[in-house]
Amino acid sequence: MRIVILADPLDNQRAGIHYYTQNLIRELGQIDKEAEYYIIRRKKDDLFPASRQIVVRYYRFPGYAALRMFFLIPRRVRKLDADIVVEPAHFGPFNLPKKIKRVTVIHDLTPILFPKLHRFHSQLLQRIFLKSILRRAALIITNSENTARDVKDFIPSASDRTISIYLGKDESIKYTKISFDEFKELRGKDYFLFTGTIEPRKNLECLLDAFKIYKDQSRSEQMLVIAGQQGWKIKSFFNRLKDHPYRKDIFLTGFVPREVMSSMYSNATSFIFPSLYEGFGLPVVEAMACGTPCLISDTSSLPEVGGDAALYFKPGEAETLAALMQKIVSDPQGRKELSEKAIQQAEKFSWRSHALSFDKAIKKLYHS
């Protein structure tokens, strides 16, 4: 049994799908001896055995990305005589013989459900290709029951080919009270924390509004930290940020290396995730693993992930979020209890468990 994973997210992304692909491949390399897993990517590293890494290089000239996706990669797959090919980033796999079974991992359907929150070309490509991708897939793997329901609503015929497997937590991110020196602006400060890409789906304008209400009412010195790289359609957010009356208390870190995240989460008063929609919500699991009390929106998959270890608000209700911010600051005992629940909840999510379930589903598909 030979399985090929199209692992480009290892090399062309730094956010959620990158970490998903990285952790899945690392765990598969440690657990399976029966199946032969190969990965196709842009360059090699020490994540996976070198003999199982197939490089199809990427060059920046017009038309090459399509040539690589639709012809060069399928040619290497055929040469490997693969039984199953896995696309971990929604878009594919393409142009394979019928005898090769296709597996597509769907993290969310936001380009379909909320097209205005995405760049035009992204939503356009999804509208053009996604239905045919899902119809051709022998197996569709989602990361939550909510995402599985979305897939089944979008393509009812995919119902019996769609399963959900919860993601895991990064074992390197865990509770620590060691202070960090990377950002001198935060030394000795109390702060609320958001982590993730700055883009419309994350609903950060609501967070700015809630922070204003909280500061107006409390006159607290609490800061707001927004940790993540800039994404798309961000002009409105930055206009709101520029005119914010407490701009001096809002700190944007940009991209934060993984080795800093444990300290950043653990030292936060609370983690706030006001997203309009999430396929899973990895930052919530990371924050909970550090014992950080979580205030998260009550939409999509987030109640699945947070369970009873978080406090919830509707994503459009800045006043409710501000009240929760005040509650979490003013109630040390409640904060301690929520922190203990968060650590317990995070234990439910494991990359080893995810990989074992993934491997089991792949083997079942192979023998079907």
C-alpha angles and dihedrals in degrees: 000000000000120000125186122201117200097224105181092128087073089067108026103041139053102186137068103321090046091057092043093054093042095052095041093052094044092053094043088054089058103041110040128073099154100058123058108226118194128180129210115206145140099266141001130252136160096273093098134017108288092230089060095050115091114193121212102175124223123225127188106234130114115285097006095108091058092043090052095046099043102033118009097048095043088050091055090047091054090047090054089053090228122193096198133018122200125203108195096185106061098250111094158281098232142190100011131147114261091246090067110081116225125219121190124191114212116198096176142333098229095130087059100036098038107020094163090064092062138065113270097245092049095053091041094054091048092050091049100043112018100081092050091045092054094043091054095045116106088201133017116199119198130185099229142018089250092057090046090055090049091053092048091049090049095046110016091184088064094063096101092045098050125092133169126224119180117235123240138239125254104252090210090065109076143131116304134152093200107128120233128226100198093097114039089186089072101047109127092355130128113225148172112230137214122178127190143073115314103242137124097268090064090066094220094159088066088052091053090050092049091049090053092051091047093050093045091054101038106031084212124162089226114136131214117227120196109192118189146073125281116265130176138312091021102141094098092050094051092046089054090046093050092055096041112128090221097043092133089062095052116086125190113199101185116215112355121206116239093243090064097048099083092059093042093053096039095051094049120105088220141348114234123198111176096170120158091217138358131184088209117331110232094182089062092056091047092051092047091050087059092050093248114155108244130218107189139166117261096232139111114339098345098095088053090055100039098041111173091329096086140054116239139212135174109262094239097049108092091167092058091048091049090052090052090049089054091047094051092050097045099044111064093172093050089047091052092050092048090049092054091049090049093056091050092048092050090057088070091070120072133164089212090056090046092051093047091052091045092050091047091052092048092051091048089052092049093053095043 
